[in-house]
Amino acid sequence: MGFSQSEKKPIQTLNPTGFKESDRILIGKVSLKVTPLREYKMKAGSTGLFELDVPYKSASFKLGDRLGGIDTARLELDQELMVMSESLLKEKDIPQWHLQRRSQIEQFQNQLAKIEGERSLTEQMLANPEKYRELFQSAKRDDVNQTDDLKAYLETLASHENQVKGMLSFVESERKEELELGEIKKKFELRKMQFEMRMQEAYLTVPFDGELDFLFPYVEGEKNYIQAGMDVALLRDLRELHGQVPIMDPDWRLYAKNMLELEVKSSRGNIIGKYLKSSSKEVSGGEELIYSFKFDPKDNLALRNQLGGRTDGMLYLKLSRSARMVPKFLLVSLNPKVFRLGGWAELVTSVCPGYELLDVGLYSIAIAKIAEE
């Protein structure tokens, strides 16, 4: 027996009140790194015998603490020599320079006096030809040539005198002291700076407060040789811990950053991190966007085991208001056609009358009662 008119299948509806209510929705599972506020890998600055001044174990250190050094016995001798050199500079080299300066001034003054005497004698010879002729009776040249020679000699004396005066002026000037004493002092300062750089390379000094783990396989009671550039220890500033999340899904960039939360498992349960900042880093020739989340300092101890390597986490979106978390598959099963044609918003309107779509998550959608105007 047939029907003259097809019967319409009634639209199935859903009462969302039986589903979990929350003010956030899961939008993705992520692989992340838990990192400290800052991290510094201490490396050997030189090659040689490595000696520790502290116990070989993980511990907290303060800024400026010295862990040990490389070839420190020789370096201590060099440091003593540097102190002696500085004393010699102040007590011997600089006073000796002033003595030499006075000696140079006296030498130039004597030269000027000698030049003055020779010039005076030559001028007298030119002024008294008769006396000149008696002094040079053996000379066979005529008076005119000998007079020209004396005039040329006077010019030579004048040129020499100007040179000596110029040198005397320089020796007596502050410029000489500035250049020569400055050179002596700068050379020593350069030696001292180079030595201090050697000290920095040889000694391992903690650059900031933090917790340190040794990486070099140091054996106490034996001679431990190390090469320049080898890893010695890892220092971490644990005042803050951050979660570094690569943003792999382009859709995640569409969410307001300050509405995102990171959830990580720990020995004391799930821990929430708040969005802090974003950055980029080079990965395999391309750039990767990283979101950083900051955890509450009270949770740092529980997260310590997550430092190093990668761990799993959940990325949540804070909602504008509380909503019901309805599984995606359940809504779609109630009316697949509406979903295909109109998407999630149309499906919610059709299946859950009086409710509206807030956001779409990884497994669920967030729906809430339509706000009354």
Sequence and secondary structure as in RCSB ss.txt:
>XXXX:A:sequence
MGFSQSEKKPIQTLNPTGFKESDRILIGKVSLKVTPLREYKMKAGSTGLFELDVPYKSASFKLGDRLGGIDTARL
ELDQELMVMSESLLKEKDIPQWHLQRRSQIEQFQNQLAKIEGERSLTEQMLANPEKYRELFQSAKRDDVNQTDDL
KAYLETLASHENQVKGMLSFVESERKEELELGEIKKKFELRKMQFEMRMQEAYLTVPFDGELDFLFPYVEGEKNY
IQAGMDVALLRDLRELHGQVPIMDPDWRLYAKNMLELEVKSSRGNIIGKYLKSSSKEVSGGEELIYSFKFDPKDN
LALRNQLGGRTDGMLYLKLSRSARMVPKFLLVSLNPKVFRLGGWAELVTSVCPGYELLDVGLYSIAIAKIAEE
>XXXX:A:secstr
   SS          GGGS EEEEEEEEEEEEEEEEEEEEEEE SS EEEEESS SS EEE TT EEEEESHHHH
HHHHHHHHHHHHHIIIIIHHHHHHHHHHHHHHHHHHHHHHHHHHHHHHHHHH HHHHHHHTTT  S HHHHHHHH
HHHHHHHHHHHHHHHHHHHHHHSHHHIIIIIHHHHHHHHHHHHHHHHHHHHHEEE  SSEEEEE S   TTS EE
E TT EEEEEEEEEEEEEEEE  SGGGGGS GGGEEEEEEETTEEEEEEEEEEEEEEETTEEEEEEEEEE GGGH
HHHGGGBSS EEEEEEEEEEEEEEEEEHHHHHHH HHHHHHHHHHHHHHHHSTTEEEEEE SSEEEEEE    
